[in-house]
């Protein structure tokens, strides 16, 4: 944490917020790279929420 505390010394409420998940796991293959410009279609929702998670393709191992 920026103030030097470890995560266990911070109130849980500090880490709870509305969030959006953008699922790119079916749009890209594991070998492909996506960039910030690929998120352009999602920019409105990204700007309206305090946090955003991007799900990307993963190797099953």
TABEL-V337402 format. One line per field, one symbol per residue. ss: DSSP state (H for helix, E for strand, - for the rest). psi: psi as a letter, one per 40 degrees, with the letter a starting at -180 (. if undefined). A space follows every 10 residues. Layout:
ss = ???
psi = ???
//
This chain:
ss = ------HHH- -HHHH---EE EEE------- -----HHHHH HHHHHHHH-- EEEEE----- -
psi = ideeiideei idddehiiii hhhedediid eihiiddeed eeddddeeid ihhhhiiihe .
//
